[in-house]
């Protein structure tokens, strides 16, 4: 069964029971990815490790502009 078929079945069942319909597949994917990245940064802060992510590339780019390659 594909994701779309499962979604349609869940929507049908929700309507039959009078429940709110579930969100469409992929609706909250970006939000989930952002929350995962935030959680990883939080865990890194708790274990006193430097957080990796967006700032790392910016710092390297700024240093490369200042000092050249």
SERO-4910 file (N, C-alpha, C, O; in steps of 0.05 Angstrom, whole numbers):
BEGIN
 pado doro    nc1    nc2    nc3   cac1   cac2   cac3    cc1    cc2    cc3    oc1    oc2    oc3
  Unk    A     17    -23      0      0      0      0     18     25      0     37     26     16
  Unk    A     12     43    -17     28     67    -19     20     87      3     -1     84     16
  Unk    A     35    108      5     29    129     25      3    143     19    -13    149     37
  Unk    A     -2    147     -7    -26    161    -15    -51    144    -10    -71    154      0
  Unk    A    -48    118    -15    -71    100    -10    -77     99     20   -100     98     29
  Unk    A    -56     98     37    -59     97     66    -72    123     75    -90    122     93
  Unk    A    -64    145     64    -76    171     72   -105    172     65   -122    181     81
  Unk    A   -112    162     41   -140    162     33   -157    144     51   -179    151     58
  Unk    A   -146    121     58   -160    103     76   -164    115    104   -185    113    116
  Unk    A   -143    128    114   -145    142    140   -165    165    139   -180    169    158
  Unk    A   -166    179    117   -185    201    114   -213    190    114   -231    201    126
  Unk    A   -217    168     99   -244    156     98   -253    147    126   -275    152    134
  Unk    A   -235    133    140   -242    124    167   -248    147    186   -266    145    202
  Unk    A   -232    168    184   -236    191    201   -264    204    196   -278    211    215
  Unk    A   -272    206    171   -298    217    164   -320    199    174   -341    208    183
  Unk    A   -316    173    173   -336    154    182   -341    156    212   -363    153    222
  Unk    A   -319    162    227   -321    163    256   -325    192    266   -329    196    290
  Unk    A   -325    211    248   -329    239    256   -304    252    268   -306    273    281
  Unk    A   -281    240    263   -255    251    273   -244    271    253   -252    270    229
  Unk    A   -226    289    262   -214    307    242   -196    291    223   -184    270    231
  Unk    A   -194    300    199   -177    286    179   -147    290    186   -139    310    196
  Unk    A   -132    270    180   -103    272    185    -90    290    165   -101    295    143
  Unk    A    -66    302    171    -53    319    152    -43    303    128    -37    279    130
  Unk    A    -41    316    105    -32    303     81     -3    294     84     12    307     98
  Unk    A      5    273     70     33    265     72     52    287     62     47    300     42
  Unk    A     73    291     78     93    312     70     87    339     81    103    358     76
  Unk    A     64    343     95     57    369    104     76    380    125     83    404    124
  Unk    A     85    363    143    102    373    165    131    363    163    145    363    183
  Unk    A    140    355    139    167    344    136    188    364    143    207    358    159
  Unk    A    186    389    133    207    409    139    207    417    168    229    421    180
  Unk    A    184    418    180    182    424    209    196    402    225    210    408    244
  Unk    A    192    378    217    204    355    232    235    356    229    249    351    248
  Unk    A    244    363    205    273    365    201    285    387    217    307    384    229
  Unk    A    272    410    219    281    432    235    282    425    265    301    431    279
  Unk    A    261    411    274    261    402    302    283    382    308    295    382    330
  Unk    A    289    365    289    311    346    292    337    360    294    354    353    311
  Unk    A    342    380    277    367    395    278    369    411    305    391    412    317
  Unk    A    347    422    314    347    436    339    353    417    362    368    424    381
  Unk    A    342    394    361    347    374    382    376    365    383    388    362    404
  Unk    A    388    362    359    416    354    358    434    376    369    453    370    383
  Unk    A    427    401    363    443    424    374    440    425    405    459    430    419
  Unk    A    416    420    414    411    420    443    426    397    457    439    402    478
  Unk    A    426    373    445    441    351    457    471    357    456    486    349    475
  Unk    A    481    370    435    509    377    434    516    397    456    538    396    467
  Unk    A    498    416    462    503    435    483    504    422    510    519    430    528
  Unk    A    487    402    514    487    388    539    512    371    544    521    369    567
  Unk    A    524    361    523    548    345    526    573    361    522    595    350    520
  Unk    A    570    387    520    592    407    517    609    401    492    633    402    493
  Unk    A    595    394    471    608    391    445    600    415    428    578    425    431
  Unk    A    618    424    411    610    446    393    588    437    374    590    415    362
  Unk    A    568    453    370    546    446    352    555    449    324    568    469    317
  Unk    A    548    430    307    553    432    279    529    442    265    506    438    274
  Unk    A    532    455    243    509    464    228    515    487    210    536    489    198
  Unk    A    496    505    209    497    527    191    521    546    195    533    554    176
  Unk    A    527    552    220    547    572    226    575    562    218    592    579    211
  Unk    A    580    536    218    606    526    211    614    534    183    637    543    178
  Unk    A    596    532    164    601    540    136    606    570    133    622    579    117
  Unk    A    591    585    148    593    614    147    620    623    157    633    641    146
  Unk    A    629    611    179    655    619    191    677    612    172    696    628    167
  Unk    A    676    588    160    697    580    141    697    598    117    719    606    107
  Unk    A    674    606    107    672    624     84    684    651     91    698    663     74
  Unk    A    678    661    115    688    687    123    719    686    126    732    705    117
  Unk    A    729    665    138    758    663    140    772    660    113    793    671    109
  Unk    A    759    646     95    770    643     68    771    669     53    790    675     39
  Unk    A    750    686     58    751    712     45    772    730     57    785    745     42
  Unk    A    776    729     83    796    745     96    825    737     89    841    754     82
  Unk    A    830    712     91    858    703     88    864    691     61    887    685     55
  Unk    A    844    687     45    848    675     18    855    646     21    858    636     44
  Unk    A    857    632     -1    862    604      1    890    598     -6    899    575     -6
***
